[in-house]
Amino acid sequence: QVQLVESGGGLVQAGGSLRLSCTASGRTFSSYTMSWFRRAPGKEREFVAVISWSGSGTNTYYADAVKGRFTISRDNAKNTVYLQMNSLKPEDTAVYYCAASDVPLSSLEYEYNYWGQGTQVTVSS
């Protein structure tokens, strides 16, 4: 079992920045693909960003809506994955979820076995 706990959400003005953190406990963190998803009010949950790690380095992939503004990273020594969000827009308002998968670089929700409880991000205009 893997337990995921997100933190770092809050209220920010448009154009501002936030950094989300997700700390994992349980099995070996470094072996997991880690992602961020989000659910905006009245919408389905959607993929935001993913990071995989192997002995040869890390790989990342982003949704088009956040590419160039958001950066996903991980610190395997701290069992933590981060989402740095810059140039935030009101449409980024959502509950952000951290998730873990055994599938390398997956952006598919059904391939994620473990989920955090979510953290609210609200961007005011």
Phi, psi and omega per residue, in radians:
Q1 nan 2.553 3.084
V2 -2.180 2.270 3.051
Q3 -1.873 2.330 -3.100
L4 -2.121 2.313 3.138
V5 -2.254 2.059 3.130
E6 -1.609 2.705 3.038
S7 -2.701 2.918 3.040
G8 1.833 -0.086 3.116
G9 -1.234 2.993 3.122
G10 2.873 -2.893 -3.140
L11 -1.833 2.277 -3.129
V12 -2.495 2.648 3.090
Q13 -1.385 2.708 3.080
A14 -0.965 2.403 -3.080
G15 1.598 -0.192 -3.119
G16 -1.461 -3.044 -3.081
S17 -2.311 2.668 2.997
L18 -2.523 2.677 3.002
R19 -2.160 2.110 3.059
L20 -1.611 2.555 3.063
S21 -2.181 2.615 3.065
C22 -2.429 2.041 -3.127
T23 -1.843 2.324 -3.086
A24 -1.919 2.574 3.001
S25 -2.288 2.741 3.139
G26 2.029 -2.303 -3.097
R27 -1.167 3.008 -3.068
T28 -0.947 1.992 -3.060
F29 -1.110 -0.723 -3.006
S30 -1.114 -0.342 -3.106
S31 -1.417 -0.180 -3.056
Y32 -1.652 2.483 2.831
T33 -1.317 2.307 -3.110
M34 -2.070 2.427 -3.113
S35 -2.401 2.859 2.929
W36 -2.057 2.325 2.995
F37 -2.115 2.935 3.078
R38 -2.573 2.657 3.067
R39 -2.223 1.965 3.085
A40 -1.451 2.758 3.139
P41 -0.971 2.208 3.097
G42 1.331 0.152 -3.113
K43 -2.162 2.906 3.062
E44 -1.316 2.729 3.054
R45 -1.168 2.452 -3.090
E46 -2.328 2.697 3.120
F47 -1.239 2.468 3.088
V48 -2.024 -0.978 -3.063
A49 -2.800 2.674 -3.138
V50 -2.432 2.599 3.069
I51 -2.429 2.279 3.051
S52 -2.042 2.663 -3.140
W53 -2.306 2.410 3.016
S54 -2.470 3.141 -3.133
G55 -1.043 -0.393 -3.105
S56 -1.609 -0.015 3.111
G57 2.270 -2.922 -3.114
T58 -1.893 2.672 3.036
N59 -2.253 2.493 -3.139
T60 -2.315 2.770 3.115
Y61 -2.671 2.468 -3.043
Y62 -2.237 2.626 2.947
A63 -1.179 2.574 -3.111
D64 -1.007 -0.578 -3.064
A65 -1.153 -0.359 -3.074
V66 -2.076 -0.091 -3.085
K67 -1.031 2.300 -3.121
G68 1.542 -0.227 3.128
R69 -1.997 -0.600 -3.103
F70 -1.882 2.578 3.077
T71 -2.338 2.194 3.073
I72 -1.739 2.458 3.114
S73 -2.605 2.928 3.134
R74 -2.505 2.628 3.036
D75 -2.173 1.728 -3.062
N76 -1.141 -0.513 3.129
A77 -1.161 -0.474 -3.140
K78 -1.812 0.056 -3.112
N79 0.935 0.733 -3.023
T80 -2.329 2.454 3.004
V81 -2.062 2.519 -3.070
Y82 -2.110 2.721 2.962
L83 -2.326 1.845 3.074
Q84 -1.504 2.111 -3.082
M85 -2.029 2.016 3.133
N86 -2.013 2.863 3.118
S87 0.851 0.848 -3.065
L88 -1.144 2.546 -3.128
K89 -2.102 2.729 3.094
P90 -0.970 -0.557 3.130
E91 -1.257 -0.107 3.023
D92 -1.453 -0.106 3.107
T93 -1.048 2.160 -3.073
A94 -3.077 2.964 2.879
V95 -1.564 2.212 -3.100
Y96 -1.773 2.288 -3.099
Y97 -2.047 2.409 2.992
C98 -1.644 2.511 -3.127
A99 -2.548 2.678 -3.131
A100 -2.191 2.454 -3.097
S101 -2.450 2.755 3.002
D102 -1.569 -0.110 -3.065
V103 -1.612 2.109 -3.109
P104 -1.035 2.212 2.981
L105 0.992 0.577 3.140
S106 -1.353 2.484 3.018
S107 -1.992 0.191 -3.064
L108 -1.710 2.131 -3.051
E109 -0.974 -0.701 -3.051
Y110 -1.225 -0.208 3.111
E111 -1.573 0.089 3.129
Y112 -1.821 2.203 -3.059
N113 -1.645 -0.432 -3.024
Y114 -2.214 2.391 -3.073
W115 -2.357 2.538 2.977
G116 -1.462 -3.138 -3.072
Q117 -1.476 -0.242 3.117
G118 1.682 2.647 3.071
T119 -2.369 2.380 -3.040
Q120 -1.447 2.289 2.995
V121 -2.089 2.172 3.130
T122 -2.160 2.174 -3.127
V123 -1.987 2.055 -3.121
S124 -1.614 2.594 -3.117
S125 -1.573 nan nan
